[in-house]
Amino acid sequence: MPYLTKLTWFLFCLMVLVDSGKPRRKRGTGQLAMPQPSHLSKKNLDGTKTRKGEAQPLLRVEDHDFTMRPAFGGPAIPVGVDVQVESLDSISEVDMDFTMTLYLRHYWKDERLSFPSTSNKSMTFDGRLVKKIWVPDVFFVHSKRSFTHDTTTENIMLRVFPDGHVLYSMRITVTAMCNMDFSHFPLDSQTCSLELESYAYTDEDLMLYWKNGDESLKTDEKISLSQFLIQKFHTTSRLAFYSSTGWYNRLYINFTLRRHIFFFLLQTYFPATLMVMLSWVSFWIDRRAVPARVSLGITTVLTMSTIITGVNASMPRVSYIKAVDIYLWVSFVFVFLSVLEYAAVNYLTTVQERKERKLREKFPCVCGMLPSRTMMLDGSYSESEANSLAGYPRSHILTEEERQDKIVVHLALSNESNSSRKKGLLKGQMGLRIFQNTHAIDKYSRLIFPASYIFFNLIYWSVFS
């Protein structure tokens, strides 16, 4: 019996071995499946893909209520601020505002964000964590529009240190209002300020301060503007009071700008001065050349009007007079007076010619007389002189009566035409001489107009520069 049992067990093992070596068909496909070696049937486990358990986060954001400020119920939390100005993009006189791009950084301590660290290294995050924790609600007072740059991602950085200190930085472009005084424009200096303040937290909850004093404000040395020279940047701070909510800490970024005068010298002052000087050319043109002098005067007046209109179009409508207005309007008055000067010359010339014409009509016999000779008569004359003065040849014989009548008439005309001149010379009345001799008006205008304009320029530039 034992021998039979051993034989049966041997046959059973042999059948199992034979059966395991036969190819088998895959179910549903009719294909044979070859047996795999036993050493390939076991899979090697990849250690890098093995989950040993989820890592615990260092910042336990979900364990705290970050809708409340740090140390709520205690003293005001200090928040330090520093700013790096990247660029001053534009200054607009019409809108009375400026545009600035800057890096705004906040520093504070929140113990809820502290974490254990053996190497004392900080952790840096992007803007996604900012939405989950408490950050200061600083805004720009008197801001018209502003935005945080988001190319290629939001320009926001959050750095947390093991002891809970936080650095929060963002890149912002802001357009803010600037109260400008244009009474000395374009010889003016403007002082503008960008103001920062907490919107919700009063000075009892949040204390804003410049982290490093005046060193908290950094500027790029390459900042430049086309019309302004940046003189200086400086920081100040003070409390602001609102009747409904209370006192708030407010920080100021102040900067002073001085306008480049050379641009306006080329665009405004030189053209206006040249137009005034061009109007003086008419004083050297013959008074009988009416078209030349009238066209020159009208051209200069219209050009000055165009310059004044162009300057005012690029300026805000202020209720006070600017320095450039004084210069342009005085120049306009000089140009207009040069036109009036020729009007006076032309009128007085017409009046004088009318008087001479009436005098010739009253004494028609004087046409042939020589006035220069008749003025020499003193009552004693020879027969030849009387005949020549009367316009007759010497061979022509006149009676004593005829010679006497003609000389008397000629003397009367000479005395009539020269009485006013003699009277002016005797009495020293220079004004009467000017009105009688219209050439003198142009002669004196050549001196008075340039001297007056030079005197005005000396006073103007000494006062406003």
C-alpha positions, 0 to 999 in steps of 0.5 A: 500500500505505501508503494501504491500511494507513492506511485499515485502521487508521482503520477499526479505531479507528472500530470500537473507539470505536463499540463502547465507546459501546454499553451492556453487560449486567451478567453474570447480571442482564440489566441494561445497564451504562453506561460511566463517565467516565474521570476517575471511574474513578480513586479518590482515596486518603484520607490519614487512612486510609493506614497509614504504619507501626505506632507504636513504644510509649514504654514497652517493657514486653515487653522486661523481666522485671517479676517482679523488683523494680527494681535486683534484686541491689543495695541496697533500693529506697526506696518513699515513701508518703503517705496522704490520709484521706477518711473514718472511716466507723465505730467499733465497740466490740463488734467492736473495729475501725474502718473508714476510706476513704483514698487510698494513694499509692506513689512509687519509681523503676524505670529499666525504665519510663524513656522519651525525652521532649523536653517532660519530661511524664509519662504516666498510665495506669489499672489495666490497666498495673499488672498488667504491671509491678512494684508494691510489695506493701504490705498492711494489718496486722491488717486484717479486710477491705478492697477497692479501689473499682471504680465506675465503673472501678477507682480505680487510677492510675499515672503514669510520668515520663521518668526512671523515677519512678512514682506509684501511687495507689489508693482503698481502704476498709479495716476494721482491728482496734483494741485498745480499753481500756474501763476508763473508758468512756464517759469514755475516749479511744481510740488506734487505728492503721492499719499498712502493711507489705510482705508479701514484701520484707524491709528488705534489698529494700524500704525503706518510709518516709513520703515527707514525714514528718508531712506525708505524712498528710492528712485531710479537715477535714469528718471527724466521728463521732457518738460521738467527737471526733477529736483528732489524726492522726500518723505513726510508723514502725519495724521489725517482726520475724518469726522465720521471715522477718526484719525488715520496715519498718512504717508507722503511721497513728495517730489519737486519739479522745475520746468525746462524753460528752453522748450518754451523759449523756442515754442513761445517766447522767440516767435512772439519776440520776432513778431514784435520786431517784424512789426517795427519794419513798417517804420522804415517803409515809406508812408505812401506805401499803404499796401505794404505797411497795412499787410505787414501790420495785419500779418503780425497781429494775426500771427500773435493771435495764433500764438496766444490761442495755441498756448491757451489750448494746451493749458487748463482754464484757470481764473488767474493770469499766467506769466506767459499770458503777460508776455504774449499780451504785452507783445500783442499790444506792441504789434497792435500799436505799430498798426495804430502808428501807421494809421496816425501817420496816414491820417496826418499825411492826408490832413496835410495834403488836404490843407496844401490843396486848399491853399493852392486853390486859394492862391492859384498864381503861386504855381510858378514861384520859387518859395526858396527865393521869396523867403529872402525878400525883406521889402527891398528888391530890384526889378530883375528879382521881382520879375524872376520871383514872379515866374516871368522872364527878365525880358518880359516887362511888368508894370510896377503895380503888377510886380507889387501884387505878385510879390505880395501874393507870393509872400502871403503863401510862403508865410502861410505854409511856414508859419506853424513851423516857425512858431514851433521852433520859437516856442520849443513845442516838439509835439506840434512839430511831430504832428506837422511833420509826419516823417517825425512820427516814424523817426521817433517810433524807431527808437521808442518802440524797441527801447520800451520793449527792451525795458519790458523784457528786463522787468519781466525776466527779473521778476519771474525768473 
